[in-house]
């Protein structure tokens, strides 16, 4: 997958909704460290977790996660 990047808007959307990382983590059943790693691009979520994030935010997966081919 060289030359491809999965970016996300989790931090931006979470801040818009006034949520802390801890609150988002609890709602998704993951650790705060997982949320931090997602936001910093160090971790790509499973499709299941990506779906849960998008559903929690009331958005489509494509509106939260951006796949870029370089």
PDB file of N, CA, C, O and CB in Angstrom:
ATOM      1  N   UNK A   1       0.823  -1.191   0.000  1.00  0.00           N
ATOM      2  CA  UNK A   1       0.000   0.000   0.000  1.00  0.00           C
ATOM      3  C   UNK A   1       0.863   1.250   0.000  1.00  0.00           C
ATOM      4  O   UNK A   1       0.440   2.307   0.468  1.00  0.00           O
ATOM      5  CB  UNK A   1      -0.934   0.001   1.199  1.00  0.00           C
ATOM      6  N   UNK A   2       2.071   1.126  -0.525  1.00  0.00           N
ATOM      7  CA  UNK A   2       2.944   2.293  -0.610  1.00  0.00           C
ATOM      8  C   UNK A   2       2.337   3.310  -1.558  1.00  0.00           C
ATOM      9  O   UNK A   2       1.809   2.955  -2.612  1.00  0.00           O
ATOM     10  CB  UNK A   2       4.363   1.893  -1.077  1.00  0.00           C
ATOM     11  N   UNK A   3       2.414   4.577  -1.177  1.00  0.00           N
ATOM     12  CA  UNK A   3       1.839   5.621  -1.990  1.00  0.00           C
ATOM     13  C   UNK A   3       0.363   5.859  -1.700  1.00  0.00           C
ATOM     14  O   UNK A   3      -0.290   6.657  -2.373  1.00  0.00           O
ATOM     15  CB  UNK A   3       2.022   5.288  -3.428  1.00  0.00           C
ATOM     16  N   UNK A   4      -0.158   5.162  -0.695  1.00  0.00           N
ATOM     17  CA  UNK A   4      -1.552   5.334  -0.323  1.00  0.00           C
ATOM     18  C   UNK A   4      -1.618   5.775   1.138  1.00  0.00           C
ATOM     19  O   UNK A   4      -0.803   5.346   1.955  1.00  0.00           O
ATOM     20  CB  UNK A   4      -2.359   4.020  -0.549  1.00  0.00           C
ATOM     21  N   UNK A   5      -2.566   6.614   1.459  1.00  0.00           N
ATOM     22  CA  UNK A   5      -2.689   7.091   2.827  1.00  0.00           C
ATOM     23  C   UNK A   5      -4.156   7.146   3.231  1.00  0.00           C
ATOM     24  O   UNK A   5      -5.015   7.584   2.465  1.00  0.00           O
ATOM     25  CB  UNK A   5      -2.033   8.472   2.982  1.00  0.00           C
ATOM     26  N   UNK A   6      -4.419   6.695   4.447  1.00  0.00           N
ATOM     27  CA  UNK A   6      -5.757   6.808   5.004  1.00  0.00           C
ATOM     28  C   UNK A   6      -5.709   7.900   6.057  1.00  0.00           C
ATOM     29  O   UNK A   6      -5.075   7.750   7.102  1.00  0.00           O
ATOM     30  CB  UNK A   6      -6.257   5.446   5.605  1.00  0.00           C
ATOM     31  N   UNK A   7      -6.380   8.984   5.768  1.00  0.00           N
ATOM     32  CA  UNK A   7      -6.431  10.099   6.710  1.00  0.00           C
ATOM     33  C   UNK A   7      -7.821  10.142   7.310  1.00  0.00           C
ATOM     34  O   UNK A   7      -8.750   9.520   6.796  1.00  0.00           O
ATOM     35  CB  UNK A   7      -6.075  11.455   6.020  1.00  0.00           C
ATOM     36  N   UNK A   8      -7.959  10.887   8.408  1.00  0.00           N
ATOM     37  CA  UNK A   8      -9.283  10.974   9.008  1.00  0.00           C
ATOM     38  C   UNK A   8      -9.500  12.341   9.642  1.00  0.00           C
ATOM     39  O   UNK A   8      -8.563  13.104   9.877  1.00  0.00           O
ATOM     40  CB  UNK A   8      -9.472   9.872  10.048  1.00  0.00           C
ATOM     41  N   UNK A   9     -10.767  12.618   9.909  1.00  0.00           N
ATOM     42  CA  UNK A   9     -11.184  13.891  10.502  1.00  0.00           C
ATOM     43  C   UNK A   9     -11.696  13.681  11.927  1.00  0.00           C
ATOM     44  O   UNK A   9     -12.454  14.505  12.438  1.00  0.00           O
ATOM     45  CB  UNK A   9     -12.273  14.559   9.638  1.00  0.00           C
ATOM     46  N   UNK A  10     -11.287  12.580  12.574  1.00  0.00           N
ATOM     47  CA  UNK A  10     -11.826  12.250  13.891  1.00  0.00           C
ATOM     48  C   UNK A  10     -11.612  13.384  14.894  1.00  0.00           C
ATOM     49  O   UNK A  10     -12.552  13.792  15.575  1.00  0.00           O
ATOM     50  CB  UNK A  10     -11.186  10.972  14.411  1.00  0.00           C
ATOM     51  N   UNK A  11     -10.388  13.890  14.987  1.00  0.00           N
ATOM     52  CA  UNK A  11     -10.120  14.948  15.971  1.00  0.00           C
ATOM     53  C   UNK A  11     -10.974  16.188  15.689  1.00  0.00           C
ATOM     54  O   UNK A  11     -11.565  16.765  16.602  1.00  0.00           O
ATOM     55  CB  UNK A  11      -8.621  15.325  15.961  1.00  0.00           C
ATOM     56  N   UNK A  12     -11.031  16.581  14.434  1.00  0.00           N
ATOM     57  CA  UNK A  12     -11.822  17.756  14.039  1.00  0.00           C
ATOM     58  C   UNK A  12     -13.291  17.580  14.409  1.00  0.00           C
ATOM     59  O   UNK A  12     -13.893  18.477  14.999  1.00  0.00           O
ATOM     60  CB  UNK A  12     -11.690  18.010  12.528  1.00  0.00           C
ATOM     61  N   UNK A  13     -13.868  16.436  14.067  1.00  0.00           N
ATOM     62  CA  UNK A  13     -15.288  16.188  14.326  1.00  0.00           C
ATOM     63  C   UNK A  13     -15.538  16.046  15.826  1.00  0.00           C
ATOM     64  O   UNK A  13     -16.527  16.562  16.345  1.00  0.00           O
ATOM     65  CB  UNK A  13     -15.763  14.920  13.580  1.00  0.00           C
ATOM     66  N   UNK A  14     -14.647  15.351  16.515  1.00  0.00           N
ATOM     67  CA  UNK A  14     -14.777  15.175  17.967  1.00  0.00           C
ATOM     68  C   UNK A  14     -14.786  16.533  18.660  1.00  0.00           C
ATOM     69  O   UNK A  14     -15.600  16.773  19.552  1.00  0.00           O
ATOM     70  CB  UNK A  14     -13.626  14.296  18.521  1.00  0.00           C
ATOM     71  N   UNK A  15     -13.881  17.423  18.249  1.00  0.00           N
ATOM     72  CA  UNK A  15     -13.827  18.765  18.845  1.00  0.00           C
ATOM     73  C   UNK A  15     -15.087  19.565  18.541  1.00  0.00           C
ATOM     74  O   UNK A  15     -15.592  20.286  19.401  1.00  0.00           O
ATOM     75  CB  UNK A  15     -12.600  19.524  18.337  1.00  0.00           C
ATOM     76  N   UNK A  16     -15.599  19.436  17.305  1.00  0.00           N
ATOM     77  CA  UNK A  16     -16.842  20.128  16.945  1.00  0.00           C
ATOM     78  C   UNK A  16     -17.992  19.691  17.836  1.00  0.00           C
ATOM     79  O   UNK A  16     -18.875  20.487  18.156  1.00  0.00           O
ATOM     80  CB  UNK A  16     -17.195  19.871  15.479  1.00  0.00           C
ATOM     81  N   UNK A  17     -17.979  18.422  18.237  1.00  0.00           N
ATOM     82  CA  UNK A  17     -19.049  17.866  19.066  1.00  0.00           C
ATOM     83  C   UNK A  17     -18.760  18.052  20.560  1.00  0.00           C
ATOM     84  O   UNK A  17     -19.558  17.644  21.405  1.00  0.00           O
ATOM     85  CB  UNK A  17     -19.240  16.378  18.752  1.00  0.00           C
ATOM     86  N   UNK A  18     -17.621  18.667  20.881  1.00  0.00           N
ATOM     87  CA  UNK A  18     -17.284  18.922  22.272  1.00  0.00           C
ATOM     88  C   UNK A  18     -16.978  17.672  23.074  1.00  0.00           C
ATOM     89  O   UNK A  18     -17.236  17.621  24.277  1.00  0.00           O
ATOM     90  CB  UNK A  18     -18.391  19.652  22.920  1.00  0.00           C
ATOM     91  N   UNK A  19     -16.428  16.659  22.410  1.00  0.00           N
ATOM     92  CA  UNK A  19     -16.114  15.395  23.079  1.00  0.00           C
ATOM     93  C   UNK A  19     -14.634  15.318  23.418  1.00  0.00           C
ATOM     94  O   UNK A  19     -13.785  15.786  22.659  1.00  0.00           O
ATOM     95  CB  UNK A  19     -16.516  14.203  22.200  1.00  0.00           C
ATOM     96  N   UNK A  20     -14.337  14.728  24.558  1.00  0.00           N
ATOM     97  CA  UNK A  20     -12.958  14.418  24.915  1.00  0.00           C
ATOM     98  C   UNK A  20     -12.590  13.074  24.302  1.00  0.00           C
ATOM     99  O   UNK A  20     -13.465  12.273  23.973  1.00  0.00           O
ATOM    100  CB  UNK A  20     -12.764  14.399  26.464  1.00  0.00           C
ATOM    101  N   UNK A  21     -11.270  12.826  24.147  1.00  0.00           N
ATOM    102  CA  UNK A  21     -10.827  11.522  23.645  1.00  0.00           C
ATOM    103  C   UNK A  21     -11.382  10.401  24.514  1.00  0.00           C
ATOM    104  O   UNK A  21     -11.800   9.361  24.005  1.00  0.00           O
ATOM    105  CB  UNK A  21      -9.286  11.449  23.601  1.00  0.00           C
ATOM    106  N   UNK A  22     -11.385  10.617  25.830  1.00  0.00           N
ATOM    107  CA  UNK A  22     -11.868   9.593  26.761  1.00  0.00           C
ATOM    108  C   UNK A  22     -13.337   9.264  26.518  1.00  0.00           C
ATOM    109  O   UNK A  22     -13.739   8.102  26.584  1.00  0.00           O
ATOM    110  CB  UNK A  22     -11.673  10.056  28.205  1.00  0.00           C
ATOM    111  N   UNK A  23     -14.135  10.293  26.235  1.00  0.00           N
ATOM    112  CA  UNK A  23     -15.572  10.088  25.992  1.00  0.00           C
ATOM    113  C   UNK A  23     -15.802   9.305  24.703  1.00  0.00           C
ATOM    114  O   UNK A  23     -16.643   8.407  24.652  1.00  0.00           O
ATOM    115  CB  UNK A  23     -16.307  11.443  25.923  1.00  0.00           C
ATOM    116  N   UNK A  24     -15.058   9.650  23.677  1.00  0.00           N
ATOM    117  CA  UNK A  24     -15.185   8.940  22.404  1.00  0.00           C
ATOM    118  C   UNK A  24     -14.739   7.494  22.567  1.00  0.00           C
ATOM    119  O   UNK A  24     -15.393   6.575  22.073  1.00  0.00           O
ATOM    120  CB  UNK A  24     -14.359   9.636  21.302  1.00  0.00           C
ATOM    121  N   UNK A  25     -13.627   7.300  23.260  1.00  0.00           N
ATOM    122  CA  UNK A  25     -13.109   5.947  23.484  1.00  0.00           C
ATOM    123  C   UNK A  25     -14.136   5.084  24.202  1.00  0.00           C
ATOM    124  O   UNK A  25     -14.380   3.943  23.808  1.00  0.00           O
ATOM    125  CB  UNK A  25     -11.806   5.996  24.293  1.00  0.00           C
ATOM    126  N   UNK A  26     -14.738   5.626  25.255  1.00  0.00           N
ATOM    127  CA  UNK A  26     -15.733   4.870  26.029  1.00  0.00           C
ATOM    128  C   UNK A  26     -16.934   4.521  25.163  1.00  0.00           C
ATOM    129  O   UNK A  26     -17.432   3.397  25.215  1.00  0.00           O
ATOM    130  CB  UNK A  26     -16.188   5.673  27.265  1.00  0.00           C
ATOM    131  N   UNK A  27     -17.402   5.477  24.365  1.00  0.00           N
ATOM    132  CA  UNK A  27     -18.562   5.252  23.498  1.00  0.00           C
ATOM    133  C   UNK A  27     -18.283   4.164  22.458  1.00  0.00           C
ATOM    134  O   UNK A  27     -19.200   3.463  22.029  1.00  0.00           O
ATOM    135  CB  UNK A  27     -18.957   6.556  22.794  1.00  0.00           C
ATOM    136  N   UNK A  28     -17.021   4.025  22.057  1.00  0.00           N
ATOM    137  CA  UNK A  28     -16.643   3.045  21.030  1.00  0.00           C
ATOM    138  C   UNK A  28     -16.125   1.744  21.619  1.00  0.00           C
ATOM    139  O   UNK A  28     -15.947   0.764  20.895  1.00  0.00           O
ATOM    140  CB  UNK A  28     -15.593   3.632  20.120  1.00  0.00           C
ATOM    141  N   UNK A  29     -15.882   1.721  22.928  1.00  0.00           N
ATOM    142  CA  UNK A  29     -15.360   0.512  23.562  1.00  0.00           C
ATOM    143  C   UNK A  29     -13.890   0.259  23.263  1.00  0.00           C
ATOM    144  O   UNK A  29     -13.449  -0.888  23.184  1.00  0.00           O
ATOM    145  CB  UNK A  29     -16.161  -0.671  23.125  1.00  0.00           C
ATOM    146  N   UNK A  30     -13.130   1.350  23.098  1.00  0.00           N
ATOM    147  CA  UNK A  30     -11.683   1.235  22.861  1.00  0.00           C
ATOM    148  C   UNK A  30     -10.957   2.105  23.889  1.00  0.00           C
ATOM    149  O   UNK A  30     -11.593   2.820  24.664  1.00  0.00           O
ATOM    150  CB  UNK A  30     -11.304   1.667  21.388  1.00  0.00           C
ATOM    151  N   UNK A  31      -9.633   2.039  23.892  1.00  0.00           N
ATOM    152  CA  UNK A  31      -8.854   2.848  24.826  1.00  0.00           C
ATOM    153  C   UNK A  31      -8.661   4.267  24.302  1.00  0.00           C
ATOM    154  O   UNK A  31      -8.780   4.520  23.103  1.00  0.00           O
ATOM    155  CB  UNK A  31      -7.495   2.199  25.087  1.00  0.00           C
ATOM    156  N   UNK A  32      -8.364   5.184  25.214  1.00  0.00           N
ATOM    157  CA  UNK A  32      -8.062   6.553  24.805  1.00  0.00           C
ATOM    158  C   UNK A  32      -6.831   6.560  23.919  1.00  0.00           C
ATOM    159  O   UNK A  32      -6.732   7.376  23.002  1.00  0.00           O
ATOM    160  CB  UNK A  32      -7.850   7.463  26.034  1.00  0.00           C
ATOM    161  N   UNK A  33      -5.884   5.652  24.183  1.00  0.00           N
ATOM    162  CA  UNK A  33      -4.672   5.566  23.359  1.00  0.00           C
ATOM    163  C   UNK A  33      -5.011   5.203  21.912  1.00  0.00           C
ATOM    164  O   UNK A  33      -4.361   5.672  20.978  1.00  0.00           O
ATOM    165  CB  UNK A  33      -3.699   4.528  23.947  1.00  0.00           C
ATOM    166  N   UNK A  34      -6.034   4.365  21.736  1.00  0.00           N
ATOM    167  CA  UNK A  34      -6.468   4.016  20.378  1.00  0.00           C
ATOM    168  C   UNK A  34      -6.978   5.254  19.658  1.00  0.00           C
ATOM    169  O   UNK A  34      -6.654   5.473  18.491  1.00  0.00           O
ATOM    170  CB  UNK A  34      -7.564   2.926  20.413  1.00  0.00           C
ATOM    171  N   UNK A  35      -7.776   6.067  20.348  1.00  0.00           N
ATOM    172  CA  UNK A  35      -8.298   7.301  19.744  1.00  0.00           C
ATOM    173  C   UNK A  35      -7.143   8.228  19.389  1.00  0.00           C
ATOM    174  O   UNK A  35      -7.115   8.800  18.299  1.00  0.00           O
ATOM    175  CB  UNK A  35      -9.291   8.015  20.706  1.00  0.00           C
ATOM    176  N   UNK A  36      -6.196   8.377  20.301  1.00  0.00           N
ATOM    177  CA  UNK A  36      -5.029   9.225  20.047  1.00  0.00           C
ATOM    178  C   UNK A  36      -4.257   8.737  18.823  1.00  0.00           C
ATOM    179  O   UNK A  36      -3.863   9.538  17.975  1.00  0.00           O
ATOM    180  CB  UNK A  36      -4.108   9.251  21.277  1.00  0.00           C
ATOM    181  N   UNK A  37      -4.042   7.429  18.731  1.00  0.00           N
ATOM    182  CA  UNK A  37      -3.306   6.859  17.591  1.00  0.00           C
ATOM    183  C   UNK A  37      -4.071   7.060  16.283  1.00  0.00           C
ATOM    184  O   UNK A  37      -3.467   7.342  15.247  1.00  0.00           O
ATOM    185  CB  UNK A  37      -3.042   5.356  17.819  1.00  0.00           C
ATOM    186  N   UNK A  38      -5.396   6.917  16.326  1.00  0.00           N
ATOM    187  CA  UNK A  38      -6.212   7.164  15.134  1.00  0.00           C
ATOM    188  C   UNK A  38      -6.067   8.614  14.688  1.00  0.00           C
ATOM    189  O   UNK A  38      -5.835   8.894  13.512  1.00  0.00           O
ATOM    190  CB  UNK A  38      -7.697   6.833  15.409  1.00  0.00           C
ATOM    191  N   UNK A  39      -6.208   9.536  15.647  1.00  0.00           N
ATOM    192  CA  UNK A  39      -6.162  10.956  15.320  1.00  0.00           C
ATOM    193  C   UNK A  39      -4.806  11.370  14.770  1.00  0.00           C
ATOM    194  O   UNK A  39      -4.725  12.258  13.922  1.00  0.00           O
ATOM    195  CB  UNK A  39      -6.493  11.782  16.543  1.00  0.00           C
ATOM    196  N   UNK A  40      -3.754  10.740  15.242  1.00  0.00           N
ATOM    197  CA  UNK A  40      -2.401  11.094  14.805  1.00  0.00           C
ATOM    198  C   UNK A  40      -1.938  10.303  13.585  1.00  0.00           C
ATOM    199  O   UNK A  40      -0.803  10.460  13.135  1.00  0.00           O
ATOM    200  CB  UNK A  40      -1.431  10.878  15.935  1.00  0.00           C
ATOM    201  N   UNK A  41      -2.814   9.453  13.050  1.00  0.00           N
ATOM    202  CA  UNK A  41      -2.478   8.700  11.843  1.00  0.00           C
ATOM    203  C   UNK A  41      -1.502   7.561  12.064  1.00  0.00           C
ATOM    204  O   UNK A  41      -0.908   7.064  11.108  1.00  0.00           O
ATOM    205  CB  UNK A  41      -1.917   9.618  10.832  1.00  0.00           C
ATOM    206  N   UNK A  42      -1.325   7.141  13.304  1.00  0.00           N
ATOM    207  CA  UNK A  42      -0.406   6.031  13.592  1.00  0.00           C
ATOM    208  C   UNK A  42      -1.097   4.680  13.529  1.00  0.00           C
ATOM    209  O   UNK A  42      -0.446   3.638  13.607  1.00  0.00           O
ATOM    210  CB  UNK A  42       0.222   6.214  14.961  1.00  0.00           C
ATOM    211  N   UNK A  43      -2.426   4.697  13.387  1.00  0.00           N
ATOM    212  CA  UNK A  43      -3.197   3.457  13.430  1.00  0.00           C
ATOM    213  C   UNK A  43      -4.351   3.555  12.456  1.00  0.00           C
ATOM    214  O   UNK A  43      -5.105   4.527  12.474  1.00  0.00           O
ATOM    215  CB  UNK A  43      -3.713   3.165  14.859  1.00  0.00           C
ATOM    216  N   UNK A  44      -4.492   2.552  11.605  1.00  0.00           N
ATOM    217  CA  UNK A  44      -5.639   2.477  10.706  1.00  0.00           C
ATOM    218  C   UNK A  44      -6.656   1.546  11.336  1.00  0.00           C
ATOM    219  O   UNK A  44      -6.322   0.421  11.708  1.00  0.00           O
ATOM    220  CB  UNK A  44      -5.226   1.982   9.277  1.00  0.00           C
ATOM    221  N   UNK A  45      -7.899   2.005  11.461  1.00  0.00           N
ATOM    222  CA  UNK A  45      -8.917   1.184  12.133  1.00  0.00           C
ATOM    223  C   UNK A  45      -9.376   0.021  11.274  1.00  0.00           C
ATOM    224  O   UNK A  45      -9.239   0.032  10.050  1.00  0.00           O
ATOM    225  CB  UNK A  45     -10.114   2.036  12.508  1.00  0.00           C
ATOM    226  N   UNK A  46      -9.924  -0.985  11.945  1.00  0.00           N
ATOM    227  CA  UNK A  46     -10.612  -2.053  11.218  1.00  0.00           C
ATOM    228  C   UNK A  46     -11.856  -1.426  10.571  1.00  0.00           C
ATOM    229  O   UNK A  46     -12.282  -0.337  10.955  1.00  0.00           O
ATOM    230  CB  UNK A  46     -11.000  -3.267  12.181  1.00  0.00           C
ATOM    231  N   UNK A  47     -12.415  -2.110   9.611  1.00  0.00           N
ATOM    232  CA  UNK A  47     -13.625  -1.592   8.972  1.00  0.00           C
ATOM    233  C   UNK A  47     -14.750  -1.485   9.993  1.00  0.00           C
ATOM    234  O   UNK A  47     -15.574  -0.573   9.925  1.00  0.00           O
ATOM    235  CB  UNK A  47     -14.052  -2.494   7.793  1.00  0.00           C
ATOM    236  N   UNK A  48     -14.781  -2.422  10.942  1.00  0.00           N
ATOM    237  CA  UNK A  48     -15.804  -2.385  11.983  1.00  0.00           C
ATOM    238  C   UNK A  48     -15.694  -1.144  12.855  1.00  0.00           C
ATOM    239  O   UNK A  48     -16.698  -0.499  13.159  1.00  0.00           O
ATOM    240  CB  UNK A  48     -15.710  -3.621  12.845  1.00  0.00           C
ATOM    241  N   UNK A  49     -14.477  -0.813  13.254  1.00  0.00           N
ATOM    242  CA  UNK A  49     -14.275   0.372  14.088  1.00  0.00           C
ATOM    243  C   UNK A  49     -14.550   1.639  13.284  1.00  0.00           C
ATOM    244  O   UNK A  49     -15.143   2.586  13.803  1.00  0.00           O
ATOM    245  CB  UNK A  49     -12.841   0.400  14.657  1.00  0.00           C
ATOM    246  N   UNK A  50     -14.127   1.663  12.030  1.00  0.00           N
ATOM    247  CA  UNK A  50     -14.400   2.831  11.179  1.00  0.00           C
ATOM    248  C   UNK A  50     -15.902   3.051  11.055  1.00  0.00           C
ATOM    249  O   UNK A  50     -16.370   4.189  11.106  1.00  0.00           O
ATOM    250  CB  UNK A  50     -13.768   2.649   9.775  1.00  0.00           C
ATOM    251  N   UNK A  51     -16.661   1.965  10.893  1.00  0.00           N
ATOM    252  CA  UNK A  51     -18.118   2.059  10.798  1.00  0.00           C
ATOM    253  C   UNK A  51     -18.709   2.600  12.091  1.00  0.00           C
ATOM    254  O   UNK A  51     -19.595   3.454  12.063  1.00  0.00           O
ATOM    255  CB  UNK A  51     -18.728   0.687  10.472  1.00  0.00           C
ATOM    256  N   UNK A  52     -18.215   2.101  13.239  1.00  0.00           N
ATOM    257  CA  UNK A  52     -18.729   2.552  14.539  1.00  0.00           C
ATOM    258  C   UNK A  52     -18.449   4.040  14.759  1.00  0.00           C
ATOM    259  O   UNK A  52     -19.297   4.761  15.284  1.00  0.00           O
ATOM    260  CB  UNK A  52     -18.103   1.725  15.677  1.00  0.00           C
ATOM    261  N   UNK A  53     -17.266   4.497  14.359  1.00  0.00           N
ATOM    262  CA  UNK A  53     -16.915   5.919  14.496  1.00  0.00           C
ATOM    263  C   UNK A  53     -17.877   6.758  13.662  1.00  0.00           C
ATOM    264  O   UNK A  53     -18.466   7.718  14.160  1.00  0.00           O
ATOM    265  CB  UNK A  53     -15.437   6.180  14.055  1.00  0.00           C
ATOM    266  N   UNK A  54     -18.032   6.393  12.398  1.00  0.00           N
ATOM    267  CA  UNK A  54     -18.906   7.154  11.496  1.00  0.00           C
ATOM    268  C   UNK A  54     -20.347   7.159  11.999  1.00  0.00           C
ATOM    269  O   UNK A  54     -21.008   8.198  11.981  1.00  0.00           O
ATOM    270  CB  UNK A  54     -18.849   6.571  10.076  1.00  0.00           C
ATOM    271  N   UNK A  55     -20.834   6.006  12.445  1.00  0.00           N
ATOM    272  CA  UNK A  55     -22.209   5.907  12.933  1.00  0.00           C
ATOM    273  C   UNK A  55     -22.402   6.771  14.170  1.00  0.00           C
ATOM    274  O   UNK A  55     -23.415   7.460  14.296  1.00  0.00           O
ATOM    275  CB  UNK A  55     -22.570   4.448  13.244  1.00  0.00           C
ATOM    276  N   UNK A  56     -21.436   6.739  15.086  1.00  0.00           N
ATOM    277  CA  UNK A  56     -21.522   7.550  16.299  1.00  0.00           C
ATOM    278  C   UNK A  56     -21.603   9.036  15.956  1.00  0.00           C
ATOM    279  O   UNK A  56     -22.337   9.789  16.596  1.00  0.00           O
ATOM    280  CB  UNK A  56     -20.314   7.281  17.211  1.00  0.00           C
ATOM    281  N   UNK A  57     -20.845   9.452  14.942  1.00  0.00           N
ATOM    282  CA  UNK A  57     -20.846  10.850  14.525  1.00  0.00           C
ATOM    283  C   UNK A  57     -22.045  11.184  13.622  1.00  0.00           C
ATOM    284  O   UNK A  57     -22.261  12.351  13.292  1.00  0.00           O
ATOM    285  CB  UNK A  57     -19.544  11.171  13.799  1.00  0.00           C
ATOM    286  N   UNK A  58     -22.825  10.170  13.223  1.00  0.00           N
ATOM    287  CA  UNK A  58     -23.966  10.401  12.340  1.00  0.00           C
ATOM    288  C   UNK A  58     -23.538  10.763  10.930  1.00  0.00           C
ATOM    289  O   UNK A  58     -24.189  11.560  10.253  1.00  0.00           O
ATOM    290  CB  UNK A  58     -24.843  11.495  12.900  1.00  0.00           C
ATOM    291  N   UNK A  59     -22.429  10.166  10.493  1.00  0.00           N
ATOM    292  CA  UNK A  59     -21.860  10.500   9.191  1.00  0.00           C
ATOM    293  C   UNK A  59     -21.563   9.227   8.407  1.00  0.00           C
ATOM    294  O   UNK A  59     -21.577   8.127   8.959  1.00  0.00           O
ATOM    295  CB  UNK A  59     -20.580  11.343   9.354  1.00  0.00           C
ATOM    296  N   UNK A  60     -21.295   9.391   7.113  1.00  0.00           N
ATOM    297  CA  UNK A  60     -20.834   8.277   6.284  1.00  0.00           C
ATOM    298  C   UNK A  60     -19.344   8.060   6.538  1.00  0.00           C
ATOM    299  O   UNK A  60     -18.617   8.999   6.865  1.00  0.00           O
ATOM    300  CB  UNK A  60     -21.108   8.550   4.766  1.00  0.00           C
ATOM    301  N   UNK A  61     -18.901   6.822   6.386  1.00  0.00           N
ATOM    302  CA  UNK A  61     -17.478   6.517   6.583  1.00  0.00           C
ATOM    303  C   UNK A  61     -16.607   7.444   5.739  1.00  0.00           C
ATOM    304  O   UNK A  61     -15.567   7.914   6.200  1.00  0.00           O
ATOM    305  CB  UNK A  61     -17.185   5.044   6.227  1.00  0.00           C
ATOM    306  N   UNK A  62     -17.033   7.707   4.499  1.00  0.00           N
ATOM    307  CA  UNK A  62     -16.244   8.546   3.586  1.00  0.00           C
ATOM    308  C   UNK A  62     -16.131   9.983   4.062  1.00  0.00           C
ATOM    309  O   UNK A  62     -15.229  10.702   3.634  1.00  0.00           O
ATOM    310  CB  UNK A  62     -16.853   8.525   2.205  1.00  0.00           C
ATOM    311  N   UNK A  63     -17.029  10.416   4.940  1.00  0.00           N
ATOM    312  CA  UNK A  63     -16.969  11.774   5.476  1.00  0.00           C
ATOM    313  C   UNK A  63     -16.019  11.894   6.661  1.00  0.00           C
ATOM    314  O   UNK A  63     -15.624  12.997   7.040  1.00  0.00           O
ATOM    315  CB  UNK A  63     -18.349  12.225   5.887  1.00  0.00           C
ATOM    316  N   UNK A  64     -15.654  10.753   7.243  1.00  0.00           N
ATOM    317  CA  UNK A  64     -14.749  10.726   8.385  1.00  0.00           C
ATOM    318  C   UNK A  64     -13.344  10.310   7.957  1.00  0.00           C
ATOM    319  O   UNK A  64     -12.347  10.888   8.391  1.00  0.00           O
ATOM    320  CB  UNK A  64     -15.279   9.775   9.463  1.00  0.00           C
ATOM    321  N   UNK A  65     -13.289   9.294   7.096  1.00  0.00           N
ATOM    322  CA  UNK A  65     -12.002   8.733   6.640  1.00  0.00           C
ATOM    323  C   UNK A  65     -11.784   9.076   5.186  1.00  0.00           C
ATOM    324  O   UNK A  65     -12.670   8.890   4.351  1.00  0.00           O
ATOM    325  CB  UNK A  65     -11.955   7.195   6.839  1.00  0.00           C
ATOM    326  N   UNK A  66     -10.594   9.581   4.884  1.00  0.00           N
ATOM    327  CA  UNK A  66     -10.264  10.011   3.526  1.00  0.00           C
ATOM    328  C   UNK A  66      -9.116   9.141   3.015  1.00  0.00           C
ATOM    329  O   UNK A  66      -8.024   9.141   3.584  1.00  0.00           O
ATOM    330  CB  UNK A  66      -9.880  11.535   3.486  1.00  0.00           C
ATOM    331  N   UNK A  67      -9.374   8.408   1.946  1.00  0.00           N
ATOM    332  CA  UNK A  67      -8.345   7.561   1.330  1.00  0.00           C
ATOM    333  C   UNK A  67      -7.707   8.342   0.205  1.00  0.00           C
ATOM    334  O   UNK A  67      -8.387   8.785  -0.721  1.00  0.00           O
ATOM    335  CB  UNK A  67      -8.941   6.211   0.806  1.00  0.00           C
ATOM    336  N   UNK A  68      -6.384   8.510   0.288  1.00  0.00           N
ATOM    337  CA  UNK A  68      -5.668   9.262  -0.738  1.00  0.00           C
ATOM    338  C   UNK A  68      -4.638   8.388  -1.406  1.00  0.00           C
ATOM    339  O   UNK A  68      -3.830   7.735  -0.745  1.00  0.00           O
ATOM    340  CB  UNK A  68      -5.003  10.499  -0.145  1.00  0.00           C
ATOM    341  N   UNK A  69      -4.675   8.381  -2.732  1.00  0.00           N
ATOM    342  CA  UNK A  69      -3.641   7.712  -3.503  1.00  0.00           C
ATOM    343  C   UNK A  69      -2.671   8.759  -3.975  1.00  0.00           C
ATOM    344  O   UNK A  69      -3.064   9.785  -4.529  1.00  0.00           O
ATOM    345  CB  UNK A  69      -4.233   6.918  -4.695  1.00  0.00           C
ATOM    346  N   UNK A  70      -1.397   8.494  -3.753  1.00  0.00           N
ATOM    347  CA  UNK A  70      -0.373   9.494  -4.119  1.00  0.00           C
ATOM    348  C   UNK A  70       0.252   9.171  -5.448  1.00  0.00           C
ATOM    349  O   UNK A  70       1.129   9.900  -5.911  1.00  0.00           O
ATOM    350  CB  UNK A  70       0.713   9.578  -3.050  1.00  0.00           C
TER     351      UNK A  70
END
